[in-house]
Amino acid sequence: MKRNRGICSIRVVLFVILAGCFACKTGWCDELDRFSALEGTLDIAGGTAHIPVMKDAAEKIMAKNPKIRITIAGGGSGVGVQKVGEGLVHIGNTGRPLTAAEIEKYGLKSFAFAIDGVAVAVNPKNSVNALTSDQVKDIFAGKITNWKDVGGADAPIHLFTRDEASGTREVFWEKLLKKGPIISAANVVPSNGAMKVALSQDTLAIGYLGIGHVDSTVKAIKLDGADPSQENASSGAYKVTRKLYMNTKGEPSPLSKAFIDYILGSAGQEIVKKHGYIPSQ
């Protein structure tokens, strides 16, 4: 009987081990377990479109392991490149691909983790629901200055744009404005969040922001007949899209790599979807 009990015990142990291996291979393991043996500080800065995803992931990681501290800051894509390149942060986020000059200067490596669209947006009280690309170009160039010229009220257009360090601005400028002018009189805001606040408070405003930041406080309008939804951005029906990247100086440190792998894994990509972006995986 003792011998049989021993055999049974071995079988139980083997079953538990095999079940555990199967669970990990099929994605049942807690992906936060990768942080169990790590500790230290991870500093992240750059593109503001990334912040909701980064904060959500950071909170889950720090709750799992209090020995890890993760800081998240904005500043725009240019700031993300500069800070990670100069060793001031461990991960620098950009809402655009790195340039060849940036890669050569700093020795950066990129990890795309999401796809986002850039929406033209107005105040919810604005009656204008759709514009063409040409109309948007003329508005930002200062050729159209009154809402009545695009089917709205007889009132001046209040223009809002992003600073030149912004990846959102660069994608909007290249893909929609085709590198056309943005008048110097445009109001400049420092982040997607600030853009949302500006548009929500000014009934005559127009600007642009990542689709992942659109909520009930602003109205994203149709562009060339296409709704600025992530579904249309994914299918190609909506053209003003970009990838979001995490960037490191050379190979990532163990903690940085664990964070990047978590974001690129199934749990991280669910966080990406939760905040209105399209998973890259």
N, C-alpha and C positions, 0 to 999 in steps of 0.2 A: 504493500500500500504506500509506503514511504517513497518507493521508487516511482510509482505511478504519479504521486503528488509532485515529485520533482520534475517529471516529464511534462506534467500539466503546467507547472510554473514556467518552465522554459518556453512552452508553446505560447503562454500568455504574454511573456516578455517579447518574444519574437513577433507576435501579432501586433503589440503596441508599437514596436519599432517600425514594422512594415506599414502600419496604418499611418504613423507619423510621417514617414517618407512620402507615402501616397498623397497625404493631405498637402504637404509642402509643394509637391509637383503639380497638384491640381489647383493651387492657389488658396487652399483653406487656411494655411498658416497665417498668423498675424504678421503683416508686413512690417509692423513697427518693431518686431523682434530684432531686426538688424541693428537697432540702436542700443540694445541692452548692455553691450560691453563697451560702449563709447561714452566719452564725456568731453566737456570743453565748450567753447563758444563758437558759434557760426554767425558771421555778420553778412547780411545780404542787402544790396541797394541797387537802385536803377529804375527801370521802367515802371510806371505807376499802374499799368494795366495788370501787372503780375501780382500786385499786393494782396488782393483777396485770397488767391490760391496759396501764396507763400505763408500768409498769416494763419490760415486754416491748418495747413500742414504743420507749421511750427507749434501751434497749440497742442495738436495731437502728439507730436514727438516729445515735447517737454512734459506733458502729462504722463507719458509712458516712462520717461527717464528724467527726473528732476536734476540730474547732473549735467544735462545739456541745456545751454542757454542760446536761443536764437533771436537775433535782432533783425527787424525788417525796416528799411527806409526807402523812400522814393528818390526823386531828383531827376528822373528821365533817363533815357537810354544812354545819352552821352555821358552822364554822371556815372552810370553803371560801368561803362567801359573804362573811364578814367580811374575810378576807385578800385576796381579789381585789378586793373593794369598796374597801379602803383602800390598794390598790396595793402590797401586800406580796408578792403572787405574780402571775404572768401569767395563770394558769388556775386557777379554783376549781371543784372537782368537787362535785356534789350528787347524792344518790340520791332526789331529789324535785324537782318543779318549783319554780322561784323564786316567792316570793309577790309580789303587786303592790307591797307596801311595799318589798321588797328591790330590785325593779327600779327603782322611783322614787327610792329613796335613793341607790343606787350607779350607776344607768345601766348595768345589766348586760345582756349578750346571752347566750342559751342555745343550746347545740348538743347535741341528744339523740344518743347514739351506741350505746346498747344497751338491752335490756329484761332485767330480772332479776326472779326471784321471791324472796319472803322465806319461808324454811322454818322451821317449828317443829321443833326438834331436841332429842335426848336423847343420853345416853351409849349406845354400841353394846351394852352389857351389860344395858340396860333392856329388860324384856320387852314393854313397851307399844309397839305399832307403829302405832296409829291413835288419833286423837282427833276429836271434833266441835268446831266453832267455839265452841259454848256451853261445853264443858268447858274449852277453853283460856281463855276469858274468865273463868270461875270460878277457874281456877288462878291467873291473874295478879291477880285481884281479892282473892285470899286466902280464897275460899269453899271451895275444895278444897285440902287441905294434905297429904293422904296418897295415895300411889300406889295403894293398894288400892281407892280410890273410883273409879278409872278403869281397873280391870282389872290393875293391877300388884301389886308386892309390898307387904306391910304395912311401909311405911317413909315417912319424911317427904319431901316434895317440896322440893328446893332450887332456888329460883327465881333466874334470871339475866336481866337486861335491859341495855339500852344507855342511855347518857346522853342528855339532852334535845337535844344538838346533832346527834344521829345521824339521818340520813335513813332508815336502816333501821328505827329505832324509830318514826319518824313514820308510815311506811307501815304497819307492823305494828299500831300503835295505831289508826290511822284505818280501815284496811281489814279487820282481823280483830277487834280489840277494840271497834271502833265507838266509839272515844274513851272507852271505859270505864276504870276505875281500874287502876293498877298499884301494888300495895302497897309502902309505903316500905321494908319489910324486904327487898325484892329486892336481890340483889347486882348492882352496876352495873359493867359492863366497858366499855372505851373504844373497841373496834373489833371488826370481824367476826373478825379473827384471834384476838383475846383471848377472844372468845366461844367460838370453836372449842377453844381450849386449856382453858378452864374446863369445858366439857361433856365433853371427852375425859378429864379427870382426876377427875370426880365422877360416880359411878354413879347418884346420885339427882337429878342436875341436869336442868333443862329451860330452854331459852332459844330464841333465834331468830337466824337469820343469812341472808345472801344465798345463794341456791341455788348460785351460782358458787363459793362457799367450802366447800361440802359435799364431804367426802372420807371415807375409811375410818375416820377418827378420831372421827367423830360419826355419829349416825343421824337422818336426816330422816324424820319420820313422816307417814303419810297424814292429810290434813285433809278431813273430810266425804267420805271415800271416795276422794279424789283424791291420787295420788302427787305430791309436790312436785318435779316434773321441769321442765326448761326446755321440753320438748315440750308438757306440759300447761299451763304458763304461757303459751306462745305461742298455744295453741288456745283458751284461756279456761276450760279444765276446772279449772285451779287458779287461784283468784281473787286471791291475795295477791301482786300484781305491781306493779312500778314501772319507770319509765324512769331511766336514768343519764345525767347531763348534764355537759358541760364548759361553764363560764361564763367570760366575759371582761368586763372593764370597758370598755364601748364597743366599737368595732370592734377585732378582734384585731390585734396587731403582725404584721409579716411572718413572724417565726419561729413565733408562736402560731398564725397562720392555716395555715402549712405543716403544723404538728403536727395541728391539728384536721382539715384536709383529708386527711391521711394516715390518721388513725383512721377517718374516714368513708368512705375509699376501700376498694377490694376487699382490699388487703393488711391494712389495719387491721381490717376486719370479720372477716377470717380469724383475727386475734389475739383478737378478741372471742369468736368461737366456740371457739377453742382453750381459753379460760379458763372455759368453761361458761356463757357468756351468750348471749342471742339478739341477732343483729345488728339494728340499727334500719333499715338500708337495704334 
